[in-house]
Each structure stands twice: as C-alpha cells, then as structure tokens.
Amino acid sequence: MKVILLERITGLGAPGDLVTVKSGYGRNFLLPGKKAIPANKENMEKYEAEKAQILAAEESKKASAQSVYEQLNGQSFEIVSAVTEENTLYGSVGTNEIIAKITTAGFELDKQAIRLPEGPIKDLGDFEIDIELHPEVIAKINIKVSPEE
C-alpha cells in the first residue's frame, strides 16, 4: 500500500514522503490516525496544494516538543513500589506508573511517548528512560524505583 505521510513517523519518513507500507499498518494505524493519506492522483494534487501548511504544522509540533524537552530532559522522578521480603517488586513499573508520575510534575505527555525497549521495569534501582516528544526530539529522564516503607 502506498501512502503519503502527513507527519514524521520514526523509521518511516518525513511529511510528504511517498512510502510503501503493509496494508494492515496503513489501514489500522496511519490512515485512522490522520498520519498519512492514500497515494492516489487526487490526494497527490491535494497534498501539493497544502504542502506548506503541513510542513508548517510539523515545524510547530517540533518547536513545542523542543520547549518541553528543555524542561523535561535530565529530570529525575522517584516511583515508590511495594516489594516482597526479598526486596523484589510485586509486579512491575510500566508506562502507566511513569506517565502518572510525570503528569503530577506538571508535564502533559502521551503514554506512547515513553520508550521502554526492555519492557516494564522489574527491579529496584535507577533507570534512564527515553521520552519521544517528537521523532527528532527525544528526552532522557531518570526513574528511581524505591521500596515503600
């Protein structure tokens, strides 16, 4: 399936790029999320007419992500979690707990922005987490998982 990207997608392309994706990815993620439009003659002409607006909107998103990056990058957050007698976590610390902690600090982020490449945190200690504010703007925060008293 060929689509025209309307915004930057990590690992796929920039706004205006004509890319070929698997049909399920296009139908179930890109098209409903208004991240791309089908690549047909009518849409190509429509995109060319609106190209300046789309690129300006993308720059605006990047600029707002950069301002959040300035405030968020390097911040440290502590998450207190229940532990067993052997000091192992009951369950794990995932994106829900991390986003709740960041939100209480006054930042408005989407849950999908949190990158946990190794999955949820299952140990006590300090961890560096990536926050993808924009595909070109990635902040790093520190999460300390502590046992509750």
C-alpha positions as CSV (number, residue, x, y, z in Angstrom):
1,M,0.0,0.0,0.0
2,K,1.4,3.4,-1.0
3,V,0.7,6.4,1.3
4,I,1.8,10.0,1.6
5,L,2.9,10.8,5.1
6,L,1.4,13.9,6.8
7,E,3.7,13.9,9.7
8,R,7.1,12.5,10.7
9,I,7.0,8.8,11.6
10,T,10.0,7.2,13.3
11,G,11.7,4.8,11.0
12,L,9.4,5.5,8.1
13,G,9.8,9.1,6.8
14,A,9.0,12.8,6.9
15,P,5.9,14.7,5.9
16,G,5.3,14.5,2.1
17,D,7.3,11.3,1.6
18,L,5.6,8.7,-0.6
19,V,6.2,5.4,1.2
20,T,5.1,1.8,0.8
21,V,3.8,0.1,3.9
22,K,2.0,-3.1,4.7
23,S,-1.7,-2.7,4.1
24,G,-2.7,-3.5,7.7
25,Y,-0.3,-0.9,9.1
26,G,-1.7,1.7,6.7
27,R,-5.4,0.8,7.2
28,N,-5.2,0.3,11.0
29,F,-2.7,2.9,12.2
30,L,-1.6,5.5,9.6
31,L,-4.9,6.3,7.9
32,P,-7.2,6.4,11.0
33,G,-4.7,8.4,13.0
34,K,-4.5,11.0,10.2
35,K,-0.8,10.4,9.9
36,A,-1.0,9.6,6.2
37,I,-3.3,9.6,3.2
38,P,-3.6,7.0,0.4
39,A,-1.3,7.8,-2.5
40,N,-3.7,8.4,-5.4
41,K,-3.7,11.2,-8.1
42,E,-6.3,13.2,-6.3
43,N,-4.5,13.1,-2.9
44,M,-1.2,13.9,-4.5
45,E,-2.6,17.1,-6.0
46,K,-4.4,17.9,-2.7
47,Y,-1.1,17.4,-0.8
48,E,0.9,19.6,-3.2
49,A,-1.7,22.4,-2.6
50,E,-1.5,22.0,1.2
51,K,2.2,21.2,1.5
52,A,3.3,24.5,3.0
53,Q,0.6,24.2,5.7
54,I,1.5,20.6,6.6
55,L,5.2,21.4,6.8
56,A,4.5,24.5,9.0
57,A,2.3,22.3,11.3
58,E,5.1,19.8,11.6
59,E,7.6,22.5,12.5
60,S,5.2,23.8,15.1
61,K,4.9,20.4,16.7
62,K,8.7,20.1,16.7
63,A,9.1,23.5,18.3
64,S,6.6,22.7,21.1
65,A,8.4,19.4,21.6
66,Q,11.7,21.2,21.9
67,S,10.3,23.5,24.6
68,V,9.1,20.5,26.6
69,Y,12.5,18.9,26.0
70,E,14.2,21.9,27.6
71,Q,12.1,21.5,30.8
72,L,11.9,17.7,30.9
73,N,15.4,16.4,29.8
74,G,17.5,15.2,32.7
75,Q,14.7,15.3,35.3
76,S,14.6,12.7,38.0
77,F,11.4,11.0,39.3
78,E,11.0,8.5,42.1
79,I,8.4,5.8,42.0
80,V,7.7,4.0,45.2
81,S,6.5,0.5,44.8
82,A,5.5,-2.4,47.1
83,V,8.3,-5.1,47.5
84,T,8.5,-8.6,48.9
85,E,10.6,-9.5,51.9
86,E,13.5,-10.3,49.5
87,N,13.3,-6.7,48.1
88,T,11.8,-7.7,44.7
89,L,8.9,-5.8,43.2
90,Y,5.4,-7.1,43.2
91,G,4.7,-6.8,39.5
92,S,6.5,-4.1,37.6
93,V,6.7,-0.4,36.9
94,G,5.4,0.3,33.4
95,T,4.3,3.2,31.3
96,N,1.2,3.9,33.4
97,E,3.1,4.5,36.5
98,I,5.8,6.5,34.8
99,I,3.2,8.7,33.0
100,A,1.3,9.3,36.2
101,K,4.5,10.5,38.0
102,I,5.4,12.8,35.1
103,T,1.9,14.2,34.9
104,T,1.9,15.0,38.6
105,A,5.1,17.0,38.0
106,G,3.1,19.2,35.5
107,F,4.0,17.7,32.1
108,E,1.3,16.7,29.7
109,L,2.6,13.7,27.7
110,D,1.1,10.9,25.7
111,K,1.6,7.4,27.0
112,Q,3.0,6.3,23.7
113,A,5.9,8.7,24.1
114,I,7.6,6.6,26.8
115,R,10.1,4.2,25.4
116,L,10.8,1.0,27.4
117,P,12.8,-1.1,25.0
118,E,13.4,-3.9,27.5
119,G,9.8,-3.9,28.7
120,P,8.5,-2.9,32.1
121,I,10.9,-2.2,35.0
122,K,11.0,-5.3,37.3
123,D,13.9,-4.3,39.7
124,L,14.6,-1.7,42.3
125,G,17.2,0.9,41.3
126,D,17.9,3.8,38.9
127,F,16.9,3.6,35.2
128,E,17.3,6.1,32.3
129,I,14.2,6.2,30.2
130,D,13.7,7.8,26.7
131,I,10.7,10.0,26.1
132,E,9.9,10.6,22.4
133,L,8.4,14.0,22.3
134,H,8.8,14.1,18.5
135,P,10.6,11.7,16.3
136,E,13.5,14.2,16.2
137,V,13.3,15.3,19.9
138,I,14.0,12.6,22.5
139,A,14.4,13.5,26.1
140,K,16.1,11.3,28.7
141,I,14.7,11.1,32.3
142,N,15.9,9.2,35.3
143,I,13.5,6.9,37.2
144,K,14.4,5.7,40.6
145,V,12.3,2.7,41.8
146,S,12.3,2.6,45.6
147,P,10.7,0.2,48.1
148,E,7.7,1.6,50.0
149,E,8.3,1.9,53.7
